[in-house]
């Protein structure tokens, strides 16, 4: 009679922060929408609470604080995103006021 040994490597799923941190490392910033995708939820408030907690702990910072919450982006501290250096003008634009 033969016997076999099966070793199951049960790795824990990375935490929400680990997944968000990895996403930020890959693309430079993250939004509420992307956090919801990572969490597997449509709950905007839940994602906002996570983001607020991470900001409070100094893990991330708001890249574009003067923008509305729907377009707000977050990055790790000290990483200045060039695409967010200059805010975009809102409303109709004409060549005269640029």
C-alpha positions as CSV (number, residue, x, y, z in Angstrom):
1,X,0.0,0.0,0.0
2,X,1.4,3.4,-1.1
3,X,0.9,6.6,0.8
4,X,1.0,10.1,-0.5
5,X,1.6,13.3,1.3
6,X,-0.1,16.4,0.0
7,X,1.0,19.8,1.3
8,X,-1.5,22.6,0.8
9,X,0.0,26.0,0.7
10,X,-2.9,28.1,1.9
11,X,-1.7,31.7,1.5
12,X,-3.9,34.4,2.9
13,X,-5.3,36.9,0.5
14,X,-3.4,40.2,0.7
15,X,-5.0,42.9,2.8
16,X,-6.9,45.8,1.2
17,X,-4.0,48.0,1.9
18,X,-1.5,45.6,0.4
19,X,-3.5,45.4,-2.8
20,X,-4.0,49.2,-2.9
21,X,-0.3,49.8,-2.2
22,X,0.6,47.5,-5.1
23,X,-1.8,49.3,-7.4
24,X,-0.2,52.7,-6.4
25,X,3.2,51.3,-7.0
26,X,2.2,50.2,-10.5
27,X,0.3,53.3,-11.7
28,X,1.4,56.0,-9.3
29,X,-2.0,56.8,-7.8
30,X,-5.4,55.4,-7.1
31,X,-9.0,56.6,-7.0
32,X,-12.1,55.6,-5.0
33,X,-13.4,53.7,-8.0
34,X,-10.2,51.5,-8.1
35,X,-10.3,50.9,-4.4
36,X,-13.9,49.7,-4.8
37,X,-12.8,47.4,-7.6
38,X,-10.1,45.9,-5.3
39,X,-12.5,45.5,-2.4
40,X,-15.1,43.9,-4.7
41,X,-17.8,46.4,-3.7
42,X,-19.9,49.2,-5.1
43,X,-20.0,50.9,-1.7
44,X,-18.5,54.3,-2.2
45,X,-18.7,55.1,1.5
46,X,-16.8,52.0,2.5
47,X,-14.0,52.8,0.0
48,X,-13.9,56.4,1.3
49,X,-13.5,55.2,4.9
50,X,-10.5,53.1,3.9
51,X,-9.0,56.1,2.0
52,X,-9.6,58.5,4.9
53,X,-8.0,56.0,7.3
54,X,-4.9,55.6,5.1
55,X,-4.6,59.3,4.7
56,X,-4.9,59.7,8.5
57,X,-2.2,57.1,9.1
58,X,0.1,58.9,6.6
59,X,0.2,56.0,4.1
60,X,-1.3,58.1,1.3
61,X,-2.0,61.7,0.5
62,X,-4.5,63.4,-1.7
63,X,-2.8,64.4,-5.0
64,X,-5.5,66.8,-6.2
65,X,-7.2,68.2,-3.0
66,X,-8.9,71.0,-4.9
67,X,-10.8,68.7,-7.2
68,X,-14.2,67.2,-6.5
69,X,-14.4,63.9,-4.7
70,X,-15.4,62.0,-7.8
71,X,-12.1,62.7,-9.5
72,X,-9.9,62.8,-6.4
73,X,-6.7,60.7,-6.6
74,X,-4.4,59.4,-3.9
75,X,-0.6,58.6,-3.9
76,X,2.0,57.6,-1.5
77,X,3.6,60.6,0.4
78,X,6.4,62.4,-1.4
79,X,5.5,61.2,-4.8
80,X,4.5,64.2,-6.8
81,X,2.4,63.3,-9.8
82,X,3.3,65.5,-12.8
83,X,-0.1,65.1,-14.3
84,X,-1.6,66.7,-11.2
85,X,0.7,69.6,-10.9
86,X,-1.6,71.9,-12.8
87,X,-5.3,71.8,-12.3
88,X,-7.4,71.8,-15.4
89,X,-9.6,74.8,-16.0
90,X,-13.3,74.0,-15.8
91,X,-16.0,75.1,-18.2
92,X,-15.6,76.3,-21.8
93,X,-12.2,77.3,-22.8
94,X,-11.2,79.9,-25.3
95,X,-7.8,80.6,-26.7
96,X,-7.8,84.1,-25.2
97,X,-7.8,83.2,-21.5
98,X,-5.0,80.6,-21.6
